[in-house]
Amino acid sequence: MNYSLFDFLTLIGSLGLFLFGMKMMSEALQKVAGGRMRKILSAMTSNRFLGVLTGFLVTTIIQSSSATTVMVVSFVNAGLMSLVESIGVIMGANIGTTVTGWMITLLGFKVKISAYALPMIGLGLPLIFSKNSSRRSWGEFLVGFALLFLGLEYLKGSVPNIKESPEVLSFLQHYTNLGFGSTLIFLFIGAILTVVIQSSSATMALTFVMCNQGWIPFHLAAAMVMGENIGTTITANIAAAVGNVSAKRAARVHLLFNLMGVTWMLMVFPWFVDAIDHFVSKSNGVSPSESVAAIPTALSIFHTSFNVLNVLIFIWFVPIFKKVVVKMVPSSELEEEEFRLKFITTGMLSTSELSILQARKEVHWFGKHSHKMFGFIRKLMNQNKDSKFSKQFARIEKYEGICDNIEVEIANYLAQVNQGKLSDVGRRRVRSMLKLVDDLESIGDCNYNLAKTINRMRNASIKFDETILKKLELMFNLVDESLEVMITNLDDSNEDIHITKAKQLEDEINNYRNQLKVEHLDNLKNGVYTYEAGIIFNDLFSECEKLADYAINVSEALAEVHAQ
């Protein structure tokens, strides 16, 4: 088989299309799903057994465990599903993929989702040009979904065509008499073929062909099926390459789960295969080790029983899997976690007072998030390298989006709490917290406005002298202190609200802003800086003062909550 540079570039292009589709779908999911899909998924995956059932049903319907795990990875990447929830779905997908094996055995066909890819792009494209942002996001989701499957299809078509030339593999019959060594060799071959062909079902079909030709016996075909289980995890790991920390962890869970399953099966492999052989020969009257005709049924039984047992054994170890992958893929300071509420769950509300406490903890975390964002602004102000500046600015943009999401989620939750049985004090607390959440989101907006002003300053190549920079630094320090007092007040374990300290800082910031305004007019008159630079300077210190206003609003709202 001649494999040219053109074929290699086609392979790389297919991979690129797949990854681009994955990224586009994941980003659109984030915009489109909001709370509704999160609630549906939370209900479907509220415990690991329901998660397994969800994974099984989805894989059975779409006929591809790779596609299911890629979708799971994108859901985790978009923050719609937690890592623990994804583990059950991934386990279920492994059982679902055995249905495909039965369909090949009994019916000999497979539904091709890629056939619907172009009609999906046809549906999605007009939506992308819509003025309505929700419709636009749905369009991006459909196009991303279609590109993902087109990429997968091209990926299958751009590898050396072993499927149509199985004679290439005839040399393997020389490695069938090496005992346990043969089992390991064929397990490895099954994994490699699945990675190359990008379909465990196609590899299974190839395995049937090899058995049919009499190249390999039943027990080595079973070893290849185990290898396919490992090979099929590669697709999700490729998809996770463009995902965040949680997406990478979900993909590693898939790999780890399948590796562990193969490891224990290798320990009992000869006896397990004999048991399948005995069962099939009793049921059909024909042994798969003697007749080629019985092998497809025996392989399907092996595949199903192996995956079902795997899930039954490892479903009890989900928390351990989580701990292991968190150690395998640690989160770095630069790679941010996706937005997820930390204390509020999407399931049933607990008692109203406890619900308010959960919301309070979430609000405290939201405040820390806003303060962290202000720290990014200070780094952005002092950043000289273009690449690092762009990365930091993108990070602030992402955080601003997260602030919007958190406000909506907490506000929705508090609205639900308000519908329950609450005392008058409880209702007043909920009202104060709704105001407080709005102010915290406004702090995020101020941070983003500061970042945009710094970006304007950079694009216009404006540089302030040391005196002006020191004045801005002093304003930033005062705002930072104001945010720290706000965070201390937000701490739910803190009964003392430092309202005096907060008001004192607010007065200090207001006075300093007034002083800078007077100096700014003098500077313009005396030509200390250009008019354009003056606007930037004025925007920076004015936005800082506005941010501090929202910080004092939060402390005042908290003082109201505690006064009740």
Order of alpha helices (4+ residues) and beta strands (2+ residues): alpha-alpha-alpha-alpha-alpha-alpha-alpha-alpha-alpha-alpha-alpha-alpha-alpha-alpha-alpha-alpha-alpha-alpha-alpha
